[in-house]
């Protein structure tokens, strides 16, 4: 069963994608900027198979890749493949759900490095809602709307998440692992245009949380029903605080309750889009962060807020070159340094 991670005390880390195409350089850059809380980036610029959804699709029954799209093939009987996922889930047989180099080059690179003595290591996999809404059948219907396929999908992702944390623990030697579900489609919660069933979302989350042994978090870079998300009890909630902090703080009671029971908020206060980032300064971003902190700390101790917070970019970094990504990650590190210096002071 997934569990809360130990308080990170306002360390900085990254989120998802980097623009790098060299996995060794990407991992070295991450380790140099975020030594206290490193993460394993995804590298979608290396090719289609390393992009969101594609990178976690290798074991999907009925998978077809056609014209740069992921499709589900209903013309063939997928019963045996789906039953195998159910059996593997029940037995905890996660070995067949490994990530491979063509799909996750930075993951393979990072898990080849010894991080003994490092407290945390984080990675991400595509969440079942986003996965199921992006993959469609021949009728262009998202497979998430087929309850049986959605159920299989959550169990497949659970097995993949369990494999990831096992690799990080055994290969890297870290004390704590964090697997974050990348779920931008949670923005559709409550939508009449792209409806999502709350009970199905919760059931999928519980499938994954029951198999994962370390930390299990969620990232959504748009506004959503944050009360619902927080009540799922993820280890970490990661979001775009630069753009949507006001909406997130409409749920202040739920946020406070979440922090008090050991949850961590990853405040994505540094814009991940370089065109936006370049119009800010570290001072201006630090002031934005302090304004959020002040608002919540009117009702909770600063010690609690600082202990249960992470500082991150708002999302994955795609539209930048390597130097731009270093600047964005470096800004998150500097905001973290200032907050942590204040704590010590």
TILUM-630222 format. One line per 2 residues: their letters; for each residue x, y, z of N, C-alpha, C. Coordinates in steps of 0.2 Angstrom, whole numbers, plus 5000, padded with zeros to 4 digits. Layout:
residues N
a) X Y Z X Y Z X Y Z; ...
end
This chain:
residues 345
xx) 5004 4994 5000 5000 5000 5000 5004 5006 5000; 5003 5011 4996 5007 5017 4995 5006 5021 5002
xx) 5012 5025 5003 5012 5028 5010 5015 5035 5009; 5014 5039 5014 5016 5046 5013 5024 5046 5014
xx) 5027 5051 5010 5034 5051 5011 5036 5056 5017; 5042 5055 5019 5045 5059 5025 5045 5067 5022
xx) 5044 5071 5027 5044 5079 5025 5050 5081 5021; 5049 5084 5015 5055 5086 5011 5057 5093 5013
xx) 5054 5096 5018 5056 5103 5020 5058 5108 5015; 5054 5108 5010 5055 5114 5004 5061 5112 5000
xx) 5063 5106 4999 5067 5105 4994 5065 5106 4987; 5069 5106 4982 5067 5108 4975 5068 5101 4971
xx) 5063 5100 4966 5064 5095 4962 5061 5096 4955; 5061 5092 4950 5058 5093 4944 5052 5090 4942
xx) 5049 5091 4936 5043 5088 4934 5044 5085 4927; 5043 5079 4926 5042 5076 4919 5048 5078 4914
xx) 5046 5081 4909 5050 5081 4903 5056 5086 4903; 5061 5085 4900 5066 5089 4898 5067 5090 4891
xx) 5070 5095 4888 5071 5095 4881 5078 5092 4878; 5081 5089 4883 5087 5085 4881 5086 5079 4876
xx) 5091 5077 4873 5091 5071 4869 5096 5066 4871; 5101 5068 4875 5106 5064 4878 5104 5062 4885
xx) 5102 5056 4886 5100 5054 4893 5105 5055 4898; 5111 5054 4896 5117 5054 4901 5117 5062 4904
xx) 5117 5066 4899 5118 5073 4901 5111 5075 4905; 5106 5073 4903 5099 5075 4906 5100 5073 4914
xx) 5102 5067 4915 5102 5064 4922 5108 5068 4926; 5113 5069 4922 5119 5073 4926 5116 5080 4928
xx) 5113 5083 4923 5110 5090 4925 5105 5090 4931; 5101 5085 4931 5096 5084 4936 5100 5083 4943
xx) 5104 5079 4943 5108 5077 4949 5112 5083 4951; 5114 5087 4947 5118 5093 4949 5114 5098 4952
xx) 5108 5099 4949 5103 5105 4952 5099 5102 4957; 5097 5096 4957 5092 5094 4963 5095 5088 4967
xx) 5101 5089 4970 5104 5083 4973 5100 5080 4979; 5096 5085 4982 5093 5083 4988 5086 5079 4986
xx) 5084 5080 4980 5077 5077 4978 5077 5076 4971; 5082 5072 4968 5082 5071 4961 5076 5067 4958
xx) 5075 5068 4952 5070 5065 4948 5072 5062 4942; 5068 5057 4939 5070 5055 4932 5066 5058 4927
xx) 5069 5062 4923 5065 5065 4918 5063 5061 4912; 5058 5063 4908 5057 5060 4902 5059 5064 4896
xx) 5061 5061 4891 5064 5065 4885 5061 5064 4879; 5055 5067 4878 5051 5066 4872 5054 5069 4866
xx) 5059 5073 4866 5062 5075 4860 5066 5070 4857; 5067 5065 4860 5071 5059 4857 5067 5055 4852
xx) 5060 5056 4852 5056 5052 4848 5049 5051 4851; 5045 5048 4846 5038 5047 4848 5037 5043 4854
xx) 5041 5037 4854 5040 5032 4860 5042 5035 4867; 5045 5040 4867 5047 5043 4874 5042 5049 4876
xx) 5037 5050 4872 5032 5055 4873 5027 5052 4878; 5023 5057 4881 5018 5055 4886 5013 5050 4883
xx) 5011 5045 4887 5006 5039 4885 5010 5034 4881; 5014 5036 4875 5018 5031 4871 5023 5028 4876
xx) 5026 5032 4880 5032 5029 4884 5029 5024 4889; 5023 5023 4891 5020 5018 4895 5016 5013 4892
xx) 5016 5013 4885 5011 5009 4882 5013 5002 4879; 5019 5000 4881 5022 4994 4878 5018 4988 4879
xx) 5015 4988 4885 5012 4981 4887 5004 4982 4886; 5002 4987 4883 4995 4988 4882 4992 4983 4877
xx) 4987 4979 4879 4984 4974 4875 4981 4978 4869; 4981 4975 4863 4978 4978 4857 4981 4985 4855
xx) 4987 4986 4857 4990 4992 4855 4992 4993 4847; 4990 4998 4844 4992 5000 4837 4995 5007 4837
xx) 5000 5008 4834 5003 5015 4832 5002 5016 4825; 4998 5021 4824 4996 5023 4817 4995 5030 4816
xx) 4999 5033 4811 4999 5040 4810 5000 5044 4816; 5005 5042 4820 5007 5046 4826 5002 5046 4831
xx) 4997 5041 4831 4992 5040 4836 4992 5033 4839; 4990 5033 4845 4990 5027 4849 4982 5024 4848
xx) 4981 5018 4846 4975 5016 4845 4974 5009 4848; 4968 5007 4850 4966 5001 4853 4963 4997 4848
xx) 4965 4991 4846 4963 4986 4841 4957 4982 4844; 4951 4983 4842 4945 4979 4844 4944 4973 4839
xx) 4948 4973 4833 4946 4968 4828 4949 4961 4830; 4954 4961 4835 4956 4955 4838 4954 4954 4845
xx) 4953 4948 4847 4951 4946 4854 4957 4947 4859; 4956 4952 4863 4961 4954 4868 4960 4951 4875
xx) 4956 4946 4875 4954 4943 4881 4960 4940 4885; 4964 4936 4882 4969 4932 4885 4974 4937 4888
xx) 4976 4942 4884 4981 4947 4886 4978 4951 4892; 4972 4953 4892 4969 4956 4898 4969 4952 4904
xx) 4967 4946 4903 4967 4941 4909 4974 4940 4912; 4979 4941 4907 4986 4940 4910 4987 4946 4915
xx) 4985 4952 4913 4986 4958 4917 4983 4957 4924; 4977 4954 4924 4973 4953 4930 4977 4948 4934
xx) 4979 4943 4931 4983 4938 4935 4990 4941 4938; 4993 4944 4934 4999 4948 4936 4998 4952 4942
xx) 4993 4956 4941 4991 4961 4947 4989 4957 4953; 4986 4952 4953 4984 4948 4959 4990 4945 4962
xx) 4995 4943 4958 5001 4939 4960 5006 4944 4961; 5006 4951 4960 5011 4955 4961 5017 4954 4956
xx) 5015 4951 4950 5021 4950 4945 5022 4956 4941; 5027 4960 4943 5028 4966 4940 5033 4966 4935
xx) 5037 4961 4935 5043 4960 4930 5042 4961 4923; 5036 4959 4920 5035 4959 4913 5033 4967 4911
xx) 5032 4971 4916 5030 4978 4914 5036 4983 4915; 5042 4980 4913 5048 4985 4914 5047 4990 4908
xx) 5051 4996 4910 5052 5001 4905 5058 4999 4901; 5059 5000 4895 5064 4998 4891 5067 5005 4887
xx) 5073 5004 4885 5077 5010 4883 5074 5014 4877; 5070 5011 4873 5067 5015 4867 5061 5019 4870
xx) 5059 5017 4876 5053 5021 4879 5055 5025 4884; 5060 5024 4888 5062 5028 4894 5070 5028 4895
xx) 5073 5031 4890 5081 5031 4890 5084 5034 4896; 5080 5039 4899 5083 5043 4905 5082 5038 4911
xx) 5076 5034 4911 5075 5030 4917 5081 5025 4917; 5082 5022 4911 5087 5017 4911 5094 5020 4913
xx) 5096 5026 4911 5102 5029 4912 5102 5030 4920; 5097 5033 4923 5097 5035 4930 5098 5029 4934
xx) 5094 5024 4933 5095 5018 4937 5101 5014 4936; 5106 5016 4932 5112 5014 4931 5117 5017 4936
xx) 5115 5022 4939 5119 5026 4944 5118 5025 4951; 5123 5025 4955 5122 5024 4962 5120 5030 4965
xx) 5115 5030 4969 5113 5036 4973 5113 5034 4980; 5117 5030 4982 5117 5027 4989 5118 5034 4994
xx) 5113 5034 4999 5114 5040 5003 5109 5045 5002; 5106 5045 4996 5101 5050 4994 5094 5048 4997
xx) 5091 5053 4999 5084 5051 5003 5079 5049 4998; 5078 5053 4993 5072 5052 4988 5075 5051 4981
xx) 5070 5048 4977 5071 5048 4970 5064 5047 4967; 5062 5051 4962 5056 5052 4959 5056 5050 4952
xx) 5050 5047 4950 5049 5046 4943 5042 5047 4941; 5040 5047 4935 5033 5048 4933 5031 5042 4928
xx) 5024 5041 4929 5021 5036 4924 5015 5040 4922; 5012 5038 4916 5006 5041 4914 5000 5038 4918
xx) 4996 5043 4920 4990 5040 4924 4985 5037 4920; 4981 5033 4923 4976 5029 4919 4970 5034 4916
xx) 4969 5039 4919 4964 5044 4916 4966 5047 4909; 4972 5050 4910 4976 5053 4904 4977 5048 4899
xx) 4980 5042 4901 4981 5036 4896 4975 5034 4892; 4969 5033 4896 4963 5030 4893 4959 5035 4889
xx) 4961 5042 4890 4957 5047 4886 4961 5048 4880; 4968 5047 4880 4972 5048 4874 4971 5043 4869
xx) 4970 5036 4871 4970 5031 4867 4963 5029 4865; 4962 5029 4858 4955 5028 4856 4955 5022 4852
xx) 4948 5019 4851 4947 5014 4846 4946 5016 4839; 4944 5012 4835 4943 5014 4828 4937 5019 4827
xx) 4932 5019 4832 4927 5023 4832 4929 5030 4835; 4935 5031 4837 4938 5037 4840 4935 5038 4847
xx) 4933 5033 4850 4930 5033 4857 4936 5031 4862; 4937 5036 4866 4943 5034 4871 4941 5028 4875
xx) 4947 5024 4876 4946 5017 4879 4944 5018 4886; 4945 5024 4889 4943 5025 4896 4936 5025 4897
xx) 4932 5026 4892 4925 5025 4893 4922 5018 4892; 4927 5013 4891 4925 5006 4892 4927 5004 4899
xx) 4923 5003 4903 4924 5001 4910 4929 4995 4911; 4928 4990 4907 4932 4984 4907 4940 4986 4905
xx) 4940 4990 4900 4947 4991 4898 4950 4996 4903; 4946 5001 4905 4949 5006 4910 4951 5002 4917
xx) 4948 4997 4918 4950 4993 4924 4956 4989 4923; 4957 4986 4917 4963 4983 4915 4969 4988 4915
xx) 4967 4994 4912 4972 4999 4911 4975 5001 4918; 4971 5002 4923 4974 5004 4930 4978 4999 4933
xx) 4976 4993 4932 4980 4987 4934 4987 4987 4931; 4987 4988 4924 4993 4988 4920 4998 4994 4923
xx) 4995 4999 4924 4999 5005 4926 5002 5004 4933; 4997 5001 4938 5000 4999 4944 5006 4994 4944
xx) 5006 4989 4939 5012 4985 4939 5018 4989 4936; 5017 4993 4932 5022 4997 4929 5025 5002 4935
xx) 5021 5005 4939 5023 5009 4944 5027 5005 4949; 5024 4999 4951 5028 4995 4955 5035 4993 4953
xx) 5035 4991 4946 5042 4990 4943 5046 4996 4944; 5044 5002 4943 5048 5008 4943 5051 5009 4950
xx) 5047 5008 4955 5049 5010 4962 5054 5004 4964; 5053 4998 4962 5057 4993 4964 5064 4994 4961
xx) 5064 4996 4954 5071 4998 4951 5074 5003 4954; 5071 5008 4956 5074 5014 4960 5077 5012 4966
xx) 5073 5008 4970 5075 5006 4976 5081 5001 4976; 5081 4996 4972 5086 4991 4971 5092 4994 4967
xx) 5091 4997 4962 5097 4999 4958 5100 5006 4960; 5096 5010 4963 5099 5017 4965 5101 5017 4972
xx) 5098 5013 4976 5099 5012 4984 5097 5018 4988; 5091 5022 4985 5089 5027 4989 5084 5025 4994
xx) 5083 5029 4999 5079 5028 5005 5072 5028 5003; 5069 5032 4999 5062 5033 4998 5061 5034 4990
xx) 5056 5031 4988 5054 5032 4981 5047 5035 4980; 5047 5039 4975 5040 5043 4973 5039 5042 4966
xx) 5033 5038 4965 5031 5038 4958 5025 5043 4957; 5025 5047 4952 5020 5052 4951 5016 5050 4945
xx) 5009 5050 4946 5005 5049 4940 5004 5056 4936; 5006 5056 4930 5005 5062 4926 4998 5062 4923
xx) 4994 5066 4926 4986 5066 4925 4984 5073 4923; 4986 5076 4917 4983 5082 4915 4975 5081 4913
xx) 4973 5075 4912 4966 5075 4910 4961 5075 4916; 4964 5075 4922 4960 5076 4928 4957 5083 4928
xx) 4959 5088 4924 4956 5094 4923 4949 5093 4920; 4947 5087 4918 4940 5086 4915 4935 5084 4921
xx) 4938 5083 4927 4933 5082 4932 4928 5087 4933; 4922 5085 4933 4916 5090 4933 4914 5093 4927
xx) 4918 5091 4921 4916 5094 4915 4910 5091 4912; 4906 5095 4908 4900 5092 4905 4902 5090 4898
xx) 4908 5093 4895 4910 5091 4888 4914 5085 4888; 4919 5084 4893 4923 5078 4893 4922 5075 4900
xx) 4916 5071 4901 4914 5069 4907 4919 5063 4910; 4920 5064 4916 4924 5058 4920 4920 5056 4926
xx) 4919 5050 4927 4916 5047 4933 4920 5047 4939; 4919 5050 4944 4923 5051 4950 4924 5044 4953
xx) 4919 5040 4953 4920 5033 4956 4925 5029 4952; 4925 5030 4945 4930 5026 4941 4937 5029 4942
xx) 4938 5035 4943 4944 5038 4944 4947 5036 4951; 4942 5036 4956 4945 5034 4963 4947 5026 4963
xx) 4943 5022 4959 4944 5015 4959 4951 5014 4956; 4952 5017 4950 4959 5017 4947 4965 5019 4951
xx) 4964 5024 4955 4969 5027 4959 4970 5021 4965; 4965 5018 4968 4965 5013 4973 4969 5007 4971
xx) 4968 5005 4964 4971 4999 4961 4979 5001 4962; 4981 5006 4960 4988 5008 4959 4991 5009 4966
xx) 4987 5012 4971 4990 5013 4977 4990 5007 4981; 4986 5002 4980 4986 4996 4984 4992 4992 4982
xx) 4995 4993 4976 5001 4989 4974 5008 4992 4975; 5008 4999 4975 5014 5003 4976 5015 5003 4983
xx) 5022 5002 4985 5024 5002 4992 5027 5008 4994; 5030 5012 4990 5032 5019 4992 5028 5024 4991
xx) 5030 5030 4990 5026 5036 4988 5023 5035 4982; 5016 5038 4981 5013 5038 4975 5009 5045 4975
xx) 5011 5049 4970 5009 5056 4969 5005 5057 4963; 5003 5063 4962 4999 5065 4956 5001 5072 4954
xx) 5001 5072 4947 5003 5079 4944 4997 5081 4939; 4994 5087 4940 4989 5089 4936 4991 5097 4935
xx) 4993 5099 4929 4995 5105 4927 4989 5110 4926; 4983 5108 4926 4977 5112 4925 4973 5112 4932
xx) 4968 5117 4932 4964 5117 4938 4959 5110 4937; 4957 5108 4943 4953 5102 4944 4949 5102 4950
xx) 4946 5097 4952 4942 5096 4958 4947 5094 4963; 4951 5099 4966 4956 5098 4971 4954 5094 4977
xx) 4948 5096 4979 4946 5092 4985 4945 5085 4984; 4943 5083 4979 4942 5076 4977 4949 5073 4976
xx) 4954 5076 4973 4961 5074 4972 4964 5073 4979; 4964 5078 4983 4967 5078 4990 4964 5072 4994
xx) 4958 5071 4993 4955 5066 4997 4957 5059 4995; 4960 5058 4989 4963 5052 4987 4969 5050 4992
xx) 4972 5055 4995 4978 5054 4999 4984 5052 4996; 4985 5056 4990 4992 5055 4987 4997 5057 4991
xx) 5003 5054 4990 5009 5056 4994 5011 5063 4993; 5010 5065 4986 5012 5072 4984 5007 5074 4979
xx) 5005 5080 4979 5000 5083 4974 5005 5089 4971; 5006 5088 4964 5010 5092 4961 5006 5096 4956
xx) 5006 5103 4956 5002 5107 4951 5006 5113 4949; 5003 5117 4944 5005 5123 4942 5003 5129 4946
xx) 5007 5130 4951 5005 5135 4956 5006 5142 4953; 5010 5143 4948 5012 5149 4945 5005 5152 4941
xx) 5001 5147 4938 4995 5149 4935 4989 5148 4939; 4989 5143 4943 4982 5141 4946 4982 5141 4954
xx) 4987 5144 4957 4987 5145 4964 4980 5147 4967; 4978 5152 4964 4972 5155 4966 4966 5150 4967
xx) 4965 5146 4961 4960 5141 4961 4961 5136 4966; 4968 5134 4967 4970 5128 4971 4968 5131 4979
xx) 4969 5137 4980 4968 5139 4987 4961 5141 4988; 4956 5140 4984 4949 5140 4985 4947 5134 4989
xx) 4952 5129 4989 4951 5123 4993 4955 5123 4999; 4956 5129 5002 4961 5129 5008 4959 5124 5014
xx) 4953 5123 5015 4952 5118 5021 4954 5112 5019; 4953 5109 5013 4955 5103 5011 4963 5102 5010
xx) 4966 5108 5008 4973 5108 5008 4976 5108 5015; 4974 5111 5020 4976 5111 5026 4976 5104 5029
xx) 4970 5101 5029 4969 5095 5031 4974 5090 5028; 4975 5090 5022 4980 5086 5018 4987 5087 5021
xx) 4989 5093 5022 4996 5094 5025 4996 5091 5032; 4991 5092 5036 4991 5090 5043 4991 5082 5043
xx) 4989 5079 5038 4989 5071 5039 4995 5069 5035; 5000 5073 5033 5006 5071 5030 5007 5072 5023
xx) 5002 5074 5019 5003 5075 5012 5008 5081 5011; 5011 5081 5005 5016 5085 5002 5013 5089 4996
xx) 5013 5096 4996 5011 5099 4990 5018 5101 4986; 5018 5100 4980 5024 5102 4976 5021 5108 4972
xx) 5024 5114 4974 5021 5120 4972 5025 5122 4965; 5022 5121 4960 5025 5123 4953 5025 5130 4952
xx) 5029 5134 4955 5029 5141 4955 5034 5144 4950; 5038 5140 4947 5042 5142 4941 5039 5140 4935
xx) 5037 5145 4930 5034 5143 4924 5039 5139 4920; 5036 5133 4917 5040 5129 4913 5041 5131 4906
xx) 5037 5135 4904 5037 5138 4897 5042 5144 4897; 5048 5143 4893 5053 5148 4894 5051 5155 4892
xx) 5046 5155 4887 5044 5162 4885 5041 5166 4891; 5037 5162 4895 5034 5165 4901 5040 5166 4906
xx) 5044 5161 4907 5049 5161 4913 5054 5167 4911; 5055 5169 4905 5060 5174 4904 5058 5181 4905
xx) 5051 5182 4907 5048 5188 4908 5048 5189 4916; 5050 5184 4920 5050 5184 4927 5058 5185 4929
xx) 5058 5186 4936 5065 5185 4939 5064 5181 4945; 5070 5178 4947 5069 5174 4953 5066 5178 4959
xx) 5068 5184 4960 5064 5188 4965 5057 5189 4964; 5055 5190 4958 5047 5190 4957 5044 5183 4958
xx) 5047 5178 4956 5044 5171 4958 5044 5170 4965; 5050 5172 4968 5050 5171 4976 5045 5175 4979
xx) 5043 5181 4977 5038 5185 4980 5031 5181 4979; 5030 5178 4973 5024 5175 4972 5023 5169 4977
xx) 5029 5165 4978 5028 5160 4982 5027 5162 4989; 5030 5167 4991 5029 5170 4998 5022 5172 4999
xx) 5019 5174 4994 5012 5177 4995 5007 5170 4996; 5009 5165 4992 5005 5159 4994 5006 5156 5001
xx) 5012 5156 5003 5014 5154 5009 5011 5158 5015; 5011 5165 5014 5008 5169 5019 5000 5168 5019
xx) 4997 5167 5014 4990 5165 5014 4988 5159 5018; 4992 5154 5017 4990 5148 5020 4993 5148 5028
xx) 4998 5151 5029 5001 5152 5035 4997 5157 5040; 4992 5160 5037 4988 5163 5042 4983 5158 5046
xx) 4983 5152 5044 4979 5147 5047 4983 5141 5049; 4989 5140 5047 4993 5135 5049 5000 5137 5051
xx) 5004 5134 5055 5011 5136 5057 5015 5136 5051; 5020 5140 5050 5025 5140 5045 5029 5134 5044
xx) 5030 5131 5050 5034 5125 5051 5031 5119 5047; 5024 5119 5048 5020 5114 5044 5021 5115 5037
xx) 5019 5121 5034 5019 5123 5027 5026 5121 5024; 5031 5123 5027 5038 5122 5025 5040 5115 5025
xx) 5038 5111 5030 5040 5104 5030 5037 5100 5025; 5030 5102 5023 5026 5098 5019 5026 5101 5011
xx) 5031 5105 5010 5031 5108 5003 5037 5106 4999; 5037 5105 4992 5042 5105 4988 5041 5111 4983
xx) 5047 5113 4980 5047 5118 4975 5049 5115 4968; 5045 5117 4963 5046 5114 4957 5044 5119 4951
xx) 5046 5117 4945 5044 5120 4939 5036 5118 4939; 5032 5122 4935 5025 5121 4934 5023 5115 4931
xx) 5027 5112 4926 5026 5106 4922 5032 5104 4919; 5032 5099 4915 5038 5097 4911 5041 5103 4907
xx) 5047 5103 4906 5050 5108 4902 5051 5106 4895; 5047 5108 4890 5048 5106 4883 5051 5112 4878
xx) 5048 5117 4879 5049 5123 4874 5055 5127 4876; 5060 5124 4877 5067 5127 4879 5072 5123 4876
xx) 5078 5126 4876 5084 5122 4875 5087 5120 4881; 5093 5117 4881 5096 5114 4887 5097 5120 4892
xx) 5100 5126 4890 5102 5131 4894 5095 5134 4897; 5090 5134 4893 5084 5137 4896 5081 5132 4901
xx) 5082 5126 4900 5079 5121 4906 5084 5122 4912; 5090 5123 4911 5094 5124 4917 5092 5130 4921
xx) 5091 5135 4917 5089 5141 4921 5082 5140 4924; 5077 5137 4921 5071 5135 4925 5072 5131 4931
xx) 5076 5126 4930 5077 5121 4936 5081 5125 4941; 5086 5129 4939 5090 5133 4944 5086 5138 4948
xx) 5080 5141 4945 5076 5145 4948 5072 5142 4954; 5070 5136 4952 5067 5132 4958 5072 5130 4963
xx) 5078 5128 4962 5083 5127 4967 5084 5133 4971; 5084 5139 4968 5086 5145 4972 5080 5147 4976
xx) 5074 5146 4974 5068 5148 4978 5069 5143 4984; 5070 5137 4983 5071 5132 4989 5076 5134 4993
xx) 5082 5136 4991 5088 5138 4995 5086 5144 4999; 5082 5149 4997 5080 5155 5001 5075 5153 5006
xx) 5070 5149 5005 5066 5147 5010 5069 5143 5015; 5073 5138 5013 5077 5134 5018 5082 5138 5022
xx) 5085 5143 5019 5089 5147 5023 5085 5151 5029; 5079 5153 5027 5075 5157 5031 5073 5152 5037
xx) 5071 5146 5035 5070 5141 5041 5075 5140 5046; 5081 5140 5043 5087 5139 5048 5088 5146 5052
x) 5087 5151 5048 5088 5158 5052 5083 5159 5057
end
